[in-house]
Structure formats: C-alpha cells, structure tokens
Amino acid sequence: MSHDLIQKRFQVSAADTPNIDSAGAVAEFVFANPVIITKVGVIATTAVNPDNSVALTATLSRRPVLGSSSNAVTLGVFTMLAANASNLAAGSGVYKVCAIVDSDGETAEDYSATQGRSRRFEAPNSNITPPITGDYAWLILPGQSFAMTLDSNAEADSGAVVSFVEYIDAPFAGTARLVNMTRDTSNDIT
C-alpha cells in the first residue's frame, strides 16, 4: 500500500490576468484532478496604482463549467488593495488564505490552553459569509473551475498582475467524484 504525502502545489495565470484595469476581468483556473484551494494571490508585474476611492477587490467563485459564470458559487472576496492605498510595486504580491474552521467555528490553528493542547487538526469547513454547506467549500472538481473576477467599479487606475492559486490534490474517490470526465479504456492492458 502506498501513501502519498500531501503537497501544496501552485498554478500561475497568464500575464495581466485578471486585467486589473478592467472591471469584470477574470482569472480562471482549471484542474485535471480534484483540488482544494488553500491560497489565492497576485504578483504585480507592473506597479499597480489603485483607484483613490474604491478598494481593488475580486470575487472568488467555483464555476460548475469552465468559462461560464452561470450558477457559480461565491466562495469569498479577495481584497488586493484598500481604497486610497499606496501603489503595489512591481515584484510585490498580495495573497489570501482560504480559511478553514471546524464545525463549532474555531480556527484550526487555535491555541486552547483550557483544553490542554496547543494545536488542533480538524476536518476543513468554510468560515465564509454566507456559509456554504458541505465540508469542502473550496473543493474544485475536474470540469469545474476556480475564478477570480474583478468586482464592478473596483478596477485599478493602472498596472498589471499575474494571479496564482495554491492547492492540494484531493482523491478521485471519497470526498470528490468525477464530473465531466470519461476514461478512455481502448488501450487498457487486461
């Protein structure tokens, strides 16, 4: 029996994705296997000059079908720069940890002196508002996508970024199932 180690992996978008100078611009990530998103971020390739009155924000969502926002599930909001913030220099980055909590709302890394232990390792649940049902709100299945969509009126005055996601692989069975995936068995060895 083999045991795979859980490894965090990264996927990076194309240059200038999302186009932070354009409201509604999207960076979309697709995976060939089930993944759980653990972190999302951007790195400035050209200094980002934020709008002086509106925060530079993006909505994070799980899309049931790649390239379509129909029936997308909102997972959270990513604030890249606050309103009236200083520029984000080229080579600098901003990221968001996709938080997980246990069922009674405490963060998984809580220190609990009263319970006599320093760390708890709980099954992941989402702590976002509004709450999403199910243990794996940040789970993206094959055929689905993870999208970062620049909010309306939230675009920057100038600049460019590349976006990235950090994720861990999830099993094809158990918590995840195959969606929109068909196996080619024509050359299988029997």
N, C-alpha and C positions, 0 to 999 in steps of 0.2 A: 504494500500500500504506500502510495506517495502522498506527501503533504506539501502543498505549495505555500510558500511564505507570502503573506500579504505585502505587496509592494505598491507604493504610491507611484503613479505614472503621470506624465504631463502630455497635453496636446496643445499646440500653439496654432493660432489662426494665421491667415494671410496678412500681409502688411495692410495697415489702415483699416482693420476690421475689429469692431464696427467703426464706420466713418463717424467720428465724434463731432464733426461739423454738421451733421445731418440728422435731425430728429427722426426716429423710427428706423434708423440703420440697425442692422442685425449682424452679430457674430453667431454662427450656428455650428455646433459640434455634433458629429455622428460617430457611433462606435459599432464595431462588428460583434461585440460581445456585451453582456450586461455589465454596467459600471455603476458605482456610487460616486457622485461628485462630492469632493471634500473641500475644494477651494476654487475660487474663480478670481481672475485678476487681469490687469492691463499693465503694459510697459510702454512708456512714451518713446516713440521713435523720433518725433519732432516735438519740441516743447509745447505743452498744452496750455492755452490761455483760456481759462474758464469764463463763462458769462458772469458779469458782475452782479446779477440779481437772482440767478437760478442755479441750484446745485446741478452738477453733472451726474445724472443717475441713469441706471438701466434696470429694466425688469428682467428677472431671471425666470425662465419657464422651461417646462418639459413639454415638447410638442409630440403629439401622437404620430405624426407623419412628417418626415424631413421636408423642409421647405414650405410648410403650411402652418399658419398660426391658428387655424380653426381648432377649437376645443383644447387649446393649450392650457396647461395647469400652471398658475403662477406659484413660484417657489419662494420668491423674496425679491428684495430690491438691493442693488449694489450702488453705493454712493462713491463715485470715483473722486470727486472734488466737491467741497461745500461751496455754497454761494459766497462770492467775494474772497475765495481762497487765492493763495499765491499760485503762480504757474507751476505745473508739474514739469520739471526739467527733463530733457531727453536722457534716456537711460534710467530714469526713476520709475518706480512702479507702485501700484496700489492693489491690494487684494482683499478678499472677503473669505473668511472661513465659514463654510456651510455648517452651522452649528447643529449638534445633535444633543438630545437630552433623554433622560429616562422617563418612564411613564408618570412619575409624580412631579416632573418639571425641574428637577435639579440638573445642573450641567454635569456631564460625565466626568469632568475633572475636578469636581468639588472636593474640598478638604472637609472632612467631617470628624472633628475632634470628639464630638459626643458619641459617635458610633465606633470610635476606636480604630479607624483606618484612614489612611491618607489618600488613597485613590480608589475610585470605583470604575469598573469597566462594564457598562450597561449596554443592552441592545439599543441601536440607534433609533430615535424617533425625532421628528422635526419639531422645533420650538418656534416656528414662524407664525406670524399672524396674517391672515386667518389660518388656523391649524389645518393641516392636511391629514386625512385619515391614513392609516397604514404605517408600518414600521419603517418603510424605506421611501420617504418622500423624494429623496434625491437620487433614486434609482432610475437609470435611463436604460431601456431595453433595446436590443437590436431593432432597427427600423424606426425607432423614435429619435429625437434629437434634443439637445440641450441648447437653449438660445439665450443670448444676452441682447436685449432690444433697448436701444436708447430711447428714453422717455420723451414725450412731447414737450417742447419748449426747454429741453434740458441740454441741448447741444452746446458745445464749446464755441468760442469765437474763432479759434484756430488750433492746429496741432494734429498729431496722428499717433495712433497706438497700435500695438498688436495685443490681442487678448489671449488668455490661456485658461485652461482648467486643469486641476489636479484631481485624480480619481483613483479608485481602487477597483480591480476586477471583481465581479460578483459571479457566482456559479450559474451555469445554464439551467440547473435544476434547483428545486427548493424554493428560495425566495424569488427567483426570477424564472420566467418562462420564455420560450422562443416566440417572438412576434414577427410576422412577416419574413420568416426565414425558412427556406426549404433546403433539404440536404440532397445533394447530387450523389446517388448511390451507384451510378453506372460503372465506375471503376473500382468499387469496393472489393477487397480481397476477402473471400469467404473461407 
